[in-house]
């Protein structure tokens, strides 16, 4: 059975890799991004669907998900890859400015998408909701406070979604994939002498995400899957 999978934040390096991997596997991929040009770069080469969606607008987000279900009759997966990073030299008032940027991107878009997709994923034979988090969420530094706090909040919300799936008796899973950081070909080309120790290649991330539908729910729901050594 062909799976229908939505990918949010599809225009970034990780998003493009995930869209490509899922589309090449034969899935129907419905991608969203805030930027049309970036979105086109992700979907056009692989024939995926794309739509510019303001995921900070709860009603627009729900309309997008409802449209997917109406047209395809199902939603088997949702991959949340909306990202962002801000950091500083210490825990200062600047961290509040960083939080003001990161909280909407990393947390609010997650809230809106998960609430919109929850019922459809719970009704699917093996619904999967996945986010990508950072090892630093569990080991925040003074300069990284806002980013770590936003990632920790995103993890907590995803774990709560997993609890909701389990409480409903569904076969859906909410999963957190943990990396140190991500790297892609453009980053390597820009810094050819950098080692990128412990970084996860976006293609390896995409492979791991694509494999979630081949694993049983009890291995995934409410779990953190580490693609980097645990601290």
C-alpha positions in Angstrom: 0.0 0.0 0.0 1.3 3.4 -1.0 1.9 5.6 2.0 0.9 9.3 2.2 3.5 11.3 4.1 3.6 15.0 4.8 6.9 16.8 5.3 7.0 20.2 6.9 10.2 22.4 6.5 10.8 20.6 3.2 12.9 23.3 1.7 16.0 22.9 3.9 18.8 20.4 3.4 17.2 17.8 5.7 13.8 18.4 4.1 15.1 17.9 0.6 16.8 14.7 1.6 13.8 13.3 3.3 11.4 14.2 0.5 13.8 12.6 -2.0 14.2 9.4 0.0 10.5 8.9 0.6 9.5 9.8 -3.0 12.1 7.3 -4.4 10.6 4.7 -2.1 7.3 5.2 -3.9 5.5 7.1 -1.2 3.1 10.0 -2.0 5.0 12.9 -0.4 3.1 16.2 0.3 5.7 18.8 1.3 5.3 22.3 2.8 7.7 25.2 3.3 7.4 28.9 3.9 9.4 29.7 0.7 8.1 28.8 -2.8 11.6 28.7 -4.4 13.0 26.4 -1.7 9.9 24.2 -1.9 10.2 23.9 -5.7 13.8 22.8 -5.3 12.7 20.0 -3.0 9.6 18.7 -4.8 10.2 19.3 -8.5 13.1 16.8 -9.1 11.2 13.9 -7.5 7.6 14.8 -8.5 6.4 15.3 -5.0 3.5 17.7 -4.1 4.3 21.0 -2.6 2.4 23.9 -1.0 3.5 27.1 0.8 1.9 26.9 4.2 2.2 29.3 7.1 2.5 26.7 9.9 2.3 29.5 12.5 -1.4 29.8 11.4 -3.2 27.0 13.1 -6.2 27.3 10.8 -4.1 27.2 7.7 -2.1 24.2 9.0 -5.3 22.3 9.7 -6.7 23.2 6.2 -3.5 21.8 4.7 -3.8 18.5 6.5 -7.5 18.2 5.9 -6.9 18.7 2.2 -4.3 16.0 2.1 -6.7 13.5 3.8 -9.6 14.6 1.5 -7.6 14.1 -1.7 -5.7 11.0 -0.7 -8.0 9.4 1.8 -5.4 9.0 4.5 -2.3 10.3 6.2 0.3 7.7 7.2 3.1 10.0 8.4 4.2 13.5 9.3 7.8 14.6 9.4 8.5 17.9 11.2 11.7 19.4 10.0 11.0 23.1 10.6 14.3 24.3 12.2 16.4 27.2 13.2 19.3 28.0 15.5 20.5 30.9 17.6 23.3 31.0 20.0 25.5 33.4 22.0 28.4 33.7 24.4 26.5 33.4 27.6 23.1 33.5 29.4 22.2 37.1 28.8 19.2 39.1 27.8 20.1 38.3 24.2 18.8 34.8 24.9 15.3 36.2 25.2 15.6 37.6 21.6 16.8 34.1 20.5 13.8 32.5 22.2 11.4 34.9 20.5 12.8 33.6 17.1 13.1 29.9 18.0 9.9 29.2 20.0 7.6 29.9 17.0 9.7 27.9 14.6 10.6 24.9 16.8 7.6 24.7 19.1 4.5 26.4 17.8 4.8 24.9 14.3 5.1 21.5 16.0 2.0 22.2 18.1 -0.1 23.2 15.1 1.0 20.3 12.9 0.6 17.6 15.5 -2.8 18.8 16.5 -3.9 18.9 12.9 -2.5 15.5 12.0 -3.2 13.6 15.2 -6.6 12.1 14.3 -5.6 11.0 10.8 -2.3 9.4 12.0 -4.2 7.6 14.8 -6.6 6.2 12.2 -3.8 5.0 9.9 -2.6 1.4 10.0 0.8 2.6 11.2 0.9 6.3 11.6 4.2 7.9 12.3 5.0 11.4 13.6 8.7 12.3 13.8 10.7 15.3 14.8 14.5 15.9 14.8 16.0 17.1 18.1 19.5 17.8 19.3 21.6 16.2 21.9 22.1 19.6 23.4 18.4 19.6 24.5 19.5 17.5 27.5 22.8 19.3 28.1 22.1 23.0 27.7 24.9 25.5 27.8 24.7 29.1 28.9 25.1 30.3 25.3 22.7 27.8 23.9 19.9 28.2 26.4 17.2 29.4 24.1 17.9 26.7 21.5 18.1 23.9 24.1 14.9 25.1 25.8 13.0 25.1 22.5 14.2 21.7 21.6 13.4 20.3 25.0 9.9 21.8 24.7 9.5 20.2 21.3 10.5 16.9 22.8 8.0 17.1 25.6 5.2 17.9 23.2 6.1 15.0 21.0 6.2 12.6 24.0 2.8 13.9 25.0 1.5 13.1 21.5 2.9 9.6 21.9 1.0 9.3 25.1 -2.2 10.4 23.3 -1.6 7.8 20.6 -1.1 5.0 23.2 -4.1 6.1 25.3 -6.3 6.0 22.2 -5.2 2.4 21.5 -3.9 3.3 18.0 -0.9 1.9 16.2 0.6 5.3 15.7 3.9 6.4 17.1 5.5 9.8 17.9 9.2 9.6 17.7 12.2 11.9 18.4 15.3 11.4 16.3 18.3 12.9 18.1 21.4 14.2 16.4 24.4 16.3 17.5 24.0 18.4 14.3 23.3 17.8 10.7 25.7 18.2 7.7 25.1 18.2 4.0 27.2 18.4 0.8 27.0 22.2 0.7 28.4 22.5 4.2 31.3 20.1 3.4 32.1 22.0 0.2 32.1 25.3 2.1 34.4 23.9 4.8 36.5 21.1 3.2 38.9 20.9 6.1 36.2 20.6 8.8 35.8 17.1 10.4 32.1 17.5 11.4 32.8 15.0 14.1 29.6 13.4 15.4 27.4 15.2 12.8 24.7 13.2 11.0 24.5 13.4 7.2 21.1 14.5 6.0 20.9 11.4 3.7 21.5 9.2 6.7 18.8 11.0 8.6 16.4 10.5 5.7 17.2 6.8 5.6 16.5 6.5 9.3 13.2 8.3 9.0 12.1 6.3 6.0 12.7 3.1 8.0 10.3 4.0 10.8 7.4 2.4 9.0 9.2 -0.9 8.9 9.6 -1.0 12.7 7.0 -1.9 15.3 5.2 0.8 17.1 6.3 -0.3 20.6 9.9 0.4 19.5 9.1 3.9 18.4 6.3 5.5 20.3 7.5 7.9 22.9 11.1 7.0 22.2 14.3 8.9 21.4 16.3 7.3 18.5 19.9 8.4 18.8 21.9 8.9 15.6 24.8 10.2 17.5 26.5 8.8 20.6 24.7 9.5 23.8 26.4 12.1 26.0 
